[in-house]
Amino acid sequence: MRTVPPEAEPVSRTGPPSGTARAGRALPQAAAALVVVLLLLVVVRLPWAGDLGMHAATIQRLRHDLLHPGNPLVDADTPSPYYSPWMLVLGVTAKLTGLSVFVVLRIAALAGLSLLVTGVRRYVRILSAHPMAPALALLSLLFLWGTVLFNWSGFLGLNSLALTVSYPSVLALGLTFHFWAWLSRAVRQEAAWGTWLWLGALWALILLCHQFTGVVASLGALATVIAARPARAVLLRLAAAPALGLLLLWLWPYYDFFSLFSAGADLEAIHKPLYEDLAARFGLVLLGVAALVLRFRRDRWDPLVLFFVLGTLVFAAGGLTGHYSWGRALPAALIPAQLAAALEVVSAGRRAVRAGWACVLCAALAVGAWTQIGTLGYVTGRAALPSPVAAKYRTPWVGYHWITPWVKYGDVVMARTFPARQIPAYGAYTVAPGYPDVFLRDAARREAAVARYFAARTTAADRAGIERRYDVKWVVGPESLTGPGLRKVTGGPGGQVLYRVVR
């Protein structure tokens, strides 16, 4: 069994570091600290984009009914994979404190960000004892991406993290780094049975909180075990971890975890863009691939190399077979490459080589930072940004708070897909879900009803029939929408209008 760390801090042979060397070490630590402060300020603003409405709606349902919350988006009694242990904690928090859902999401963001930063530090300490390693690793995870902005839940680019910091995926990623660090020590130190059982419980928790991050966590764990080449006695204890984890997944009462393996084609269509424009989105990661080659030459059993290979194989298999949702395993290739690029700066070897690598990494990080510089706007707003930076800023969603004086919890609102992704955050339901739902069997019929309702040639009688079928009390639509059963209540951004349904 392997008993030595995969990488050790280079030993100084010239006495204590000079003032210049100390300053050089402090720079990445200061930069990493500034980035963390930026993210904390982003949490205060909590920019809205993507799935924030889904997570807010999930907390809304749990705060009203912890045992039988029903579908988070539509008025239907179905399970949902969004009802995870973490969301249950947040739902209880909202219920007991009376805090608004968006305040609870800020608490979630602080917890997720704390776990992520400490998890990265803890895992990187397993790979290198050098004091600069954790800061360099964090900067590489956030900035070593590409020259085109890429945002997706479960991906750690700075802009993506700023928009998803309150999501369960960030908490799951933080837990994942702690999981890898804990597993790395356990597999080398022949840990007791209790340690392995706790690892199994943590693995199940990650999978329940964010299934795709759970896949990444599993691939990283597999690479860690293969690299350690544990003895047979350790393997016997190790087997207890996945056994307990699978049992906990099976026992989770809010949804059938294993039924997610039979998700429909909608899930594949949504993830197909993950296979597009790869060079522009992830080109800077090639520096990390080069670092992995160097690590492989030094150690054929390097855990980051094995992790990268496993992640690349799963990602490639998804593209080749049309299972595009497997593309969510891409962080399993990106994370080890990004970490390898950072660790090469502090690896053993000639100082001149390390210095040259540091210069290349610094240049790549600068390019990546410029690509994501618009993230500053989530703190300052567009008006405060210089014009070159403002050009890279992406305006977040406005939200639908303007309907809340009239629309109450549990009311059904007829709305197209984009508003349907936000309206449930305030407690209302929509006729069709704004996101694919593997447990909602009549989702296609609901979507067809929404399309027919807003079609120009649909008669008032047909609209009235749809309203009765789904108990619609409100409609959010364009000002051109008219009919004897609709009464305009108020207007919102972008020419939207809230109508009351009058029967």
Disulfide bonds with the S-S distance in Angstrom:
none
